[in-house]
Amino acid sequence: MRKTDRSRAEVADILERFVQGISPRNEWIDFCAYPIADPQLETIRLRSAGLPREFPPTEKGHYCNAAGMDVLCQLMSDLRQPRFPDSGQ
C-alpha cells in the first residue's frame, strides 16, 4: 500500500478536529486507514487507530473513553512542540 505524505502540523490538525468533533467522518477513517511515510507520524496513526481497543468507549457511539481522548490530546500537543527546541523546527 502506498504511504501518505503528511506533516506534523497536518496530523495535529486532524487529531484536533477529531477531538473537537468537527472532523468530517471520512477524514478520520482515511487517517486511520492509510499508512504515513514518516515513521514517527505512522506510530501516532497506529496508536490513534488502536485507541478503541486500548480504551474502549463507555458510551454508545463514542470512539473511545475519556482516557483515550486524553491520549489524542497529548499526541496533538506533542506534535505542536518544536522538534528541536533550540532551532525552532
N, CA, C and O atoms as a printed pandas DataFrame, in Angstrom:
     atom_number atom_name residue_name chain_id  residue_number  x_coord  y_coord  z_coord
0              1         N          MET        A               1    0.839   -1.181    0.000
1              2        CA          MET        A               1    0.000    0.000    0.000
2              3         C          MET        A               1    0.885    1.246    0.000
3              4         O          MET        A               1    1.889    1.313    0.710
4              5         N          ARG        A               2    0.501    2.209   -0.794
5              6        CA          ARG        A               2    1.250    3.460   -0.902
6              7         C          ARG        A               2    1.112    4.256    0.394
7              8         O          ARG        A               2    0.030    4.339    0.974
8              9         N          LYS        A               3    2.217    4.835    0.833
9             10        CA          LYS        A               3    2.212    5.624    2.065
10            11         C          LYS        A               3    1.911    7.080    1.754
11            12         O          LYS        A               3    2.329    7.617    0.728
12            13         N          THR        A               4    1.176    7.703    2.664
13            14        CA          THR        A               4    0.756    9.095    2.532
14            15         C          THR        A               4    1.814   10.017    3.123
15            16         O          THR        A               4    2.391    9.723    4.170
16            17         N          ASP        A               5    2.061   11.133    2.444
17            18        CA          ASP        A               5    2.940   12.164    2.995
18            19         C          ASP        A               5    2.088   13.118    3.812
19            20         O          ASP        A               5    1.174   13.753    3.286
20            21         N          ARG        A               6    2.385   13.215    5.080
21            22        CA          ARG        A               6    1.686   14.156    5.967
22            23         C          ARG        A               6    2.726   14.852    6.824
23            24         O          ARG        A               6    3.767   14.279    7.147
24            25         N          SER        A               7    2.436   16.087    7.188
25            26        CA          SER        A               7    3.323   16.848    8.066
26            27         C          SER        A               7    2.853   16.692    9.512
27            28         O          SER        A               7    1.736   16.244    9.775
28            29         N          ARG        A               8    3.722   17.067   10.432
29            30        CA          ARG        A               8    3.355   17.056   11.853
30            31         C          ARG        A               8    2.146   17.955   12.086
31            32         O          ARG        A               8    1.223   17.583   12.811
32            33         N          ALA        A               9    2.150   19.131   11.478
33            34        CA          ALA        A               9    1.044   20.075   11.659
34            35         C          ALA        A               9   -0.256   19.501   11.115
35            36         O          ALA        A               9   -1.309   19.666   11.729
36            37         N          GLU        A              10   -0.194   18.832    9.976
37            38        CA          GLU        A              10   -1.390   18.241    9.381
38            39         C          GLU        A              10   -1.973   17.156   10.286
39            40         O          GLU        A              10   -3.186   17.097   10.489
40            41         N          VAL        A              11   -1.109   16.300   10.825
41            42        CA          VAL        A              11   -1.590   15.247   11.724
42            43         C          VAL        A              11   -2.164   15.872   12.993
43            44         O          VAL        A              11   -3.207   15.431   13.475
44            45         N          ALA        A              12   -1.506   16.886   13.540
45            46        CA          ALA        A              12   -2.029   17.572   14.730
46            47         C          ALA        A              12   -3.403   18.167   14.439
47            48         O          ALA        A              12   -4.303   18.087   15.275
48            49         N          ASP        A              13   -3.569   18.759   13.269
49            50        CA          ASP        A              13   -4.865   19.342   12.895
50            51         C          ASP        A              13   -5.950   18.273   12.767
51            52         O          ASP        A              13   -7.087   18.488   13.185
52            53         N          ILE        A              14   -5.604   17.132   12.195
53            54        CA          ILE        A              14   -6.564   16.031   12.066
54            55         C          ILE        A              14   -6.997   15.561   13.453
55            56         O          ILE        A              14   -8.185   15.360   13.704
56            57         N          LEU        A              15   -6.025   15.386   14.353
57            58        CA          LEU        A              15   -6.348   14.965   15.715
58            59         C          LEU        A              15   -7.227   15.997   16.410
59            60         O          LEU        A              15   -8.189   15.641   17.091
60            61         N          GLU        A              16   -6.897   17.273   16.238
61            62        CA          GLU        A              16   -7.668   18.337   16.883
62            63         C          GLU        A              16   -9.111   18.355   16.389
63            64         O          GLU        A              16  -10.040   18.439   17.193
64            65         N          ARG        A              17   -9.303   18.277   15.085
65            66        CA          ARG        A              17  -10.670   18.279   14.549
66            67         C          ARG        A              17  -11.457   17.072   15.057
67            68         O          ARG        A              17  -12.648   17.182   15.351
68            69         N          PHE        A              18  -10.794   15.927   15.157
69            70        CA          PHE        A              18  -11.480   14.734   15.643
70            71         C          PHE        A              18  -11.880   14.901   17.108
71            72         O          PHE        A              18  -13.016   14.605   17.479
72            73         N          VAL        A              19  -10.956   15.372   17.939
73            74        CA          VAL        A              19  -11.237   15.572   19.368
74            75         C          VAL        A              19  -12.360   16.589   19.556
75            76         O          VAL        A              19  -13.208   16.421   20.432
76            77         N          GLN        A              20  -12.369   17.627   18.749
77            78        CA          GLN        A              20  -13.392   18.665   18.859
78            79         C          GLN        A              20  -14.731   18.241   18.263
79            80         O          GLN        A              20  -15.738   18.926   18.440
80            81         N          GLY        A              21  -14.742   17.121   17.563
81            82        CA          GLY        A              21  -15.981   16.630   16.969
82            83         C          GLY        A              21  -16.372   17.344   15.696
83            84         O          GLY        A              21  -17.536   17.311   15.298
84            85         N          ILE        A              22  -15.408   17.994   15.047
85            86        CA          ILE        A              22  -15.716   18.740   13.823
86            87         C          ILE        A              22  -15.046   18.133   12.587
87            88         O          ILE        A              22  -15.055   18.726   11.508
88            89         N          SER        A              23  -14.471   16.954   12.761
89            90        CA          SER        A              23  -13.795   16.276   11.658
90            91         C          SER        A              23  -14.817   15.602   10.756
91            92         O          SER        A              23  -15.709   14.901   11.234
92            93         N          PRO        A              24  -14.686   15.816    9.440
93            94        CA          PRO        A              24  -15.535   15.038    8.546
94            95         C          PRO        A              24  -15.255   13.546    8.764
95            96         O          PRO        A              24  -14.096   13.158    8.908
96            97         N          ARG        A              25  -16.267   12.728    8.790
97            98        CA          ARG        A              25  -16.112   11.299    9.096
98            99         C          ARG        A              25  -15.049   10.640    8.221
99           100         O          ARG        A              25  -14.234    9.860    8.714
100          101         N          ASN        A              26  -15.055   10.945    6.953
101          102        CA          ASN        A              26  -14.078   10.318    6.053
102          103         C          ASN        A              26  -12.648   10.718    6.372
103          104         O          ASN        A              26  -11.726    9.942    6.124
104          105         N          GLU        A              27  -12.443   11.907    6.913
105          106        CA          GLU        A              27  -11.082   12.340    7.243
106          107         C          GLU        A              27  -10.476   11.405    8.292
107          108         O          GLU        A              27   -9.334   10.970    8.144
108          109         N          TRP        A              28  -11.222   11.097    9.337
109          110        CA          TRP        A              28  -10.696   10.234   10.386
110          111         C          TRP        A              28  -10.508    8.804    9.877
111          112         O          TRP        A              28   -9.503    8.160   10.179
112          113         N          ILE        A              29  -11.457    8.325    9.120
113          114        CA          ILE        A              29  -11.361    6.985    8.547
114          115         C          ILE        A              29  -10.122    6.882    7.658
115          116         O          ILE        A              29   -9.368    5.914    7.754
116          117         N          ASP        A              30   -9.914    7.866    6.804
117          118        CA          ASP        A              30   -8.735    7.878    5.931
118          119         C          ASP        A              30   -7.446    7.963    6.741
119          120         O          ASP        A              30   -6.471    7.275    6.438
120          121         N          PHE        A              31   -7.442    8.808    7.772
121          122        CA          PHE        A              31   -6.250    8.946    8.615
122          123         C          PHE        A              31   -5.877    7.608    9.238
123          124         O          PHE        A              31   -4.710    7.216    9.231
124          125         N          CYS        A              32   -6.856    6.922    9.766
125          126        CA          CYS        A              32   -6.603    5.636   10.432
126          127         C          CYS        A              32   -6.257    4.525    9.439
127          128         O          CYS        A              32   -5.559    3.575    9.793
128          129         N          ALA        A              33   -6.732    4.634    8.222
129          130        CA          ALA        A              33   -6.597    3.543    7.257
130          131         C          ALA        A              33   -5.320    3.572    6.425
131          132         O          ALA        A              33   -4.816    2.518    6.035
132          133         N          TYR        A              34   -4.793    4.749    6.149
133          134        CA          TYR        A              34   -3.681    4.839    5.203
134          135         C          TYR        A              34   -2.359    5.125    5.897
135          136         O          TYR        A              34   -2.242    6.126    6.604
136          137         N          PRO        A              35   -1.359    4.266    5.710
137          138        CA          PRO        A              35   -0.048    4.452    6.333
138          139         C          PRO        A              35    0.579    5.794    5.953
139          140         O          PRO        A              35    0.346    6.331    4.871
140          141         N          ILE        A              36    1.376    6.309    6.877
141          142        CA          ILE        A              36    2.068    7.588    6.686
142          143         C          ILE        A              36    3.555    7.297    6.489
143          144         O          ILE        A              36    4.122    6.445    7.172
144          145         N          ALA        A              37    4.173    8.001    5.563
145          146        CA          ALA        A              37    5.581    7.765    5.216
146          147         C          ALA        A              37    6.526    8.039    6.396
147          148         O          ALA        A              37    7.469    7.279    6.616
148          149         N          ASP        A              38    6.287    9.100    7.143
149          150        CA          ASP        A              38    7.143    9.459    8.275
150          151         C          ASP        A              38    6.932    8.441    9.402
151          152         O          ASP        A              38    5.807    8.283    9.876
152          153         N          PRO        A              39    7.994    7.747    9.841
153          154        CA          PRO        A              39    7.831    6.699   10.858
154          155         C          PRO        A              39    7.225    7.190   12.176
155          156         O          PRO        A              39    6.424    6.478   12.781
156          157         N          GLN        A              40    7.592    8.392   12.632
157          158        CA          GLN        A              40    7.029    8.924   13.881
158          159         C          GLN        A              40    5.531    9.162   13.730
159          160         O          GLN        A              40    4.751    8.820   14.619
160          161         N          LEU        A              41    5.135    9.743   12.612
161          162        CA          LEU        A              41    3.714   10.017   12.380
162          163         C          LEU        A              41    2.941    8.718   12.162
163          164         O          LEU        A              41    1.767    8.626   12.521
164          165         N          GLU        A              42    3.588    7.729   11.581
165          166        CA          GLU        A              42    2.952    6.419   11.407
166          167         C          GLU        A              42    2.684    5.775   12.769
167          168         O          GLU        A              42    1.640    5.153   12.966
168          169         N          THR        A              43    3.609    5.920   13.695
169          170        CA          THR        A              43    3.401    5.404   15.048
170          171         C          THR        A              43    2.202    6.086   15.704
171          172         O          THR        A              43    1.407    5.436   16.383
172          173         N          ILE        A              44    2.076    7.385   15.501
173          174        CA          ILE        A              44    0.937    8.133   16.043
174          175         C          ILE        A              44   -0.358    7.670   15.387
175          176         O          ILE        A              44   -1.377    7.521   16.062
176          177         N          ARG        A              45   -0.326    7.444   14.083
177          178        CA          ARG        A              45   -1.521    6.963   13.380
178          179         C          ARG        A              45   -1.959    5.613   13.926
179          180         O          ARG        A              45   -3.141    5.398   14.196
180          181         N          LEU        A              46   -1.004    4.705   14.088
181          182        CA          LEU        A              46   -1.332    3.374   14.604
182          183         C          LEU        A              46   -1.871    3.449   16.034
183          184         O          LEU        A              46   -2.819    2.745   16.382
184          185         N          ARG        A              47   -1.272    4.289   16.844
185          186        CA          ARG        A              47   -1.753    4.455   18.234
186          187         C          ARG        A              47   -3.168    5.000   18.229
187          188         O          ARG        A              47   -4.024    4.518   18.971
188          189         N          SER        A              48   -3.418    5.992   17.404
189          190        CA          SER        A              48   -4.752    6.601   17.316
190          191         C          SER        A              48   -5.788    5.586   16.849
191          192         O          SER        A              48   -6.891    5.516   17.391
192          193         N          ALA        A              49   -5.429    4.808   15.850
193          194        CA          ALA        A              49   -6.359    3.813   15.314
194          195         C          ALA        A              49   -6.653    2.712   16.323
195          196         O          ALA        A              49   -7.723    2.105   16.278
196          197         N          GLY        A              50   -5.722    2.445   17.229
197          198        CA          GLY        A              50   -5.899    1.383   18.206
198          199         C          GLY        A              50   -6.567    1.797   19.507
199          200         O          GLY        A              50   -6.799    0.956   20.376
200          201         N          LEU        A              51   -6.879    3.073   19.655
201          202        CA          LEU        A              51   -7.446    3.551   20.916
202          203         C          LEU        A              51   -8.757    2.871   21.321
203          204         O          LEU        A              51   -8.963    2.643   22.513
204          205         N          PRO        A              52   -9.651    2.538   20.387
205          206        CA          PRO        A              52  -10.884    1.868   20.818
206          207         C          PRO        A              52  -10.631    0.511   21.480
207          208         O          PRO        A              52  -11.415    0.077   22.324
208          209         N          ARG        A              53   -9.557   -0.148   21.105
209          210        CA          ARG        A              53   -9.218   -1.425   21.750
210          211         C          ARG        A              53   -8.541   -1.185   23.094
211          212         O          ARG        A              53   -8.817   -1.880   24.072
212          213         N          GLU        A              54   -7.659   -0.200   23.133
213          214        CA          GLU        A              54   -6.911    0.098   24.358
214          215         C          GLU        A              54   -7.789    0.801   25.398
215          216         O          GLU        A              54   -7.677    0.543   26.597
216          217         N          PHE        A              55   -8.659    1.686   24.924
217          218        CA          PHE        A              55   -9.548    2.457   25.794
218          219         C          PHE        A              55  -10.979    2.346   25.250
219          220         O          PHE        A              55  -11.486    3.287   24.640
220          221         N          PRO        A              56  -11.622    1.203   25.471
221          222        CA          PRO        A              56  -12.958    1.000   24.897
222          223         C          PRO        A              56  -13.938    2.095   25.318
223          224         O          PRO        A              56  -13.898    2.575   26.451
224          225         N          PRO        A              57  -14.808    2.479   24.403
225          226        CA          PRO        A              57  -15.793    3.517   24.735
226          227         C          PRO        A              57  -16.734    3.033   25.840
227          228         O          PRO        A              57  -17.079    1.854   25.916
228          229         N          THR        A              58  -17.134    3.966   26.684
229          230        CA          THR        A              58  -18.092    3.660   27.747
230          231         C          THR        A              58  -19.493    4.118   27.369
231          232         O          THR        A              58  -20.468    3.791   28.045
232          233         N          GLU        A              59  -19.584    4.885   26.273
233          234        CA          GLU        A              59  -20.875    5.364   25.791
234          235         C          GLU        A              59  -21.038    4.969   24.328
235          236         O          GLU        A              59  -20.103    5.056   23.533
236          237         N          LYS        A              60  -22.240    4.536   23.999
237          238        CA          LYS        A              60  -22.534    4.134   22.625
238          239         C          LYS        A              60  -22.278    5.300   21.660
239          240         O          LYS        A              60  -22.658    6.441   21.923
240          241         N          GLY        A              61  -21.629    4.983   20.544
241          242        CA          GLY        A              61  -21.353    5.993   19.528
242          243         C          GLY        A              61  -20.059    6.756   19.731
243          244         O          GLY        A              61  -19.670    7.543   18.868
244          245         N          HIS        A              62  -19.375    6.541   20.863
245          246        CA          HIS        A              62  -18.098    7.217   21.100
246          247         C          HIS        A              62  -16.967    6.376   20.534
247          248         O          HIS        A              62  -17.077    5.153   20.458
248          249         N          TYR        A              63  -15.888    7.022   20.139
249          250        CA          TYR        A              63  -14.742    6.333   19.550
250          251         C          TYR        A              63  -13.970    5.533   20.605
251          252         O          TYR        A              63  -13.599    4.380   20.382
252          253         N          CYS        A              64  -13.738    6.168   21.755
253          254        CA          CYS        A              64  -13.016    5.550   22.857
254          255         C          CYS        A              64  -13.469    6.241   24.138
255          256         O          CYS        A              64  -14.332    7.118   24.101
256          257         N          ASN        A              65  -12.895    5.852   25.262
257          258        CA          ASN        A              65  -13.307    6.516   26.503
258          259         C          ASN        A              65  -12.505    7.805   26.723
259          260         O          ASN        A              65  -11.677    8.178   25.892
260          261         N          ALA        A              66  -12.759    8.472   27.838
261          262        CA          ALA        A              66  -12.126    9.769   28.113
262          263         C          ALA        A              66  -10.602    9.660   28.178
263          264         O          ALA        A              66   -9.899   10.571   27.740
264          265         N          ALA        A              67  -10.091    8.564   28.717
265          266        CA          ALA        A              67   -8.636    8.393   28.788
266          267         C          ALA        A              67   -8.033    8.306   27.387
267          268         O          ALA        A              67   -6.936    8.813   27.154
268          269         N          GLY        A              68   -8.737    7.671   26.459
269          270        CA          GLY        A              68   -8.276    7.602   25.079
270          271         C          GLY        A              68   -8.268    8.972   24.419
271          272         O          GLY        A              68   -7.357    9.296   23.657
272          273         N          MET        A              69   -9.277    9.772   24.712
273          274        CA          MET        A              69   -9.315   11.131   24.156
274          275         C          MET        A              69   -8.174   11.968   24.736
275          276         O          MET        A              69   -7.616   12.824   24.049
276          277         N          ASP        A              70   -7.829   11.716   26.007
277          278        CA          ASP        A              70   -6.682   12.406   26.604
278          279         C          ASP        A              70   -5.392   12.047   25.864
279          280         O          ASP        A              70   -4.525   12.900   25.672
280          281         N          VAL        A              71   -5.268   10.791   25.451
281          282        CA          VAL        A              71   -4.095   10.364   24.678
282          283         C          VAL        A              71   -4.032   11.154   23.372
283          284         O          VAL        A              71   -2.965   11.636   22.991
284          285         N          LEU        A              72   -5.165   11.288   22.686
285          286        CA          LEU        A              72   -5.186   12.059   21.433
286          287         C          LEU        A              72   -4.765   13.504   21.686
287          288         O          LEU        A              72   -4.007   14.077   20.903
288          289         N          CYS        A              73   -5.251   14.090   22.767
289          290        CA          CYS        A              73   -4.886   15.469   23.089
290          291         C          CYS        A              73   -3.389   15.597   23.368
291          292         O          CYS        A              73   -2.761   16.573   22.958
292          293         N          GLN        A              74   -2.820   14.617   24.063
293          294        CA          GLN        A              74   -1.386   14.648   24.350
294          295         C          GLN        A              74   -0.574   14.486   23.068
295          296         O          GLN        A              74    0.422   15.182   22.872
296          297         N          LEU        A              75   -0.992   13.580   22.201
297          298        CA          LEU        A              75   -0.309   13.401   20.916
298          299         C          LEU        A              75   -0.352   14.699   20.109
299          300         O          LEU        A              75    0.649   15.103   19.517
300          301         N          MET        A              76   -1.509   15.343   20.090
301          302        CA          MET        A              76   -1.668   16.601   19.368
302          303         C          MET        A              76   -0.727   17.657   19.944
303          304         O          MET        A              76   -0.052   18.367   19.198
304          305         N          SER        A              77   -0.685   17.757   21.258
305          306        CA          SER        A              77    0.190   18.725   21.911
306          307         C          SER        A              77    1.657   18.440   21.594
307          308         O          SER        A              77    2.420   19.358   21.296
308          309         N          ASP        A              78    2.047   17.178   21.657
309          310        CA          ASP        A              78    3.429   16.806   21.349
310          311         C          ASP        A              78    3.800   17.186   19.921
311          312         O          ASP        A              78    4.909   17.659   19.670
312          313         N          LEU        A              79    2.882   16.983   18.991
313          314        CA          LEU        A              79    3.150   17.314   17.587
314          315         C          LEU        A              79    3.325   18.813   17.376
315          316         O          LEU        A              79    4.013   19.232   16.445
316          317         N          ARG        A              80    2.723   19.603   18.212
317          318        CA          ARG        A              80    2.802   21.056   18.055
318          319         C          ARG        A              80    4.031   21.655   18.721
319          320         O          ARG        A              80    4.290   22.852   18.591
320          321         N          GLN        A              81    4.788   20.828   19.433
321          322        CA          GLN        A              81    6.035   21.290   20.036
322          323         C          GLN        A              81    7.141   21.262   18.980
323          324         O          GLN        A              81    7.129   20.401   18.100
324          325         N          PRO        A              82    8.079   22.176   19.056
325          326        CA          PRO        A              82    9.200   22.136   18.109
326          327         C          PRO        A              82    9.952   20.813   18.227
327          328         O          PRO        A              82   10.148   20.300   19.328
328          329         N          ARG        A              83   10.367   20.268   17.097
329          330        CA          ARG        A              83   11.121   19.006   17.096
330          331         C          ARG        A              83   12.487   19.182   17.746
331          332         O          ARG        A              83   12.955   18.314   18.483
332          333         N          PHE        A              84   13.110   20.302   17.465
333          334        CA          PHE        A              84   14.428   20.603   18.005
334          335         C          PHE        A              84   14.314   21.966   18.660
335          336         O          PHE        A              84   14.478   22.989   17.995
336          337         N          PRO        A              85   14.034   21.994   19.964
337          338        CA          PRO        A              85   13.744   23.260   20.654
338          339         C          PRO        A              85   14.734   24.383   20.393
339          340         O          PRO        A              85   14.331   25.544   20.316
340          341         N          ASP        A              86   16.007   24.075   20.257
341          342        CA          ASP        A              86   16.994   25.141   20.054
342          343         C          ASP        A              86   16.922   25.757   18.666
343          344         O          ASP        A              86   17.353   26.894   18.476
344          345         N          SER        A              87   16.384   25.026   17.688
345          346        CA          SER        A              87   16.387   25.537   16.314
346          347         C          SER        A              87   15.033   26.087   15.898
347          348         O          SER        A              87   14.930   26.730   14.853
348          349         N          GLY        A              88   13.982   25.850   16.694
349          350        CA          GLY        A              88   12.660   26.343   16.336
350          351         C          GLY        A              88   11.941   25.485   15.313
351          352         O          GLY        A              88   10.895   25.892   14.807
352          353         N          GLN        A              89   12.469   24.301   14.988
353          354        CA          GLN        A              89   11.836   23.419   13.999
354          355         C          GLN        A              89   10.849   22.497   14.655
355          356         O          GLN        A              89   10.219   21.683   13.978
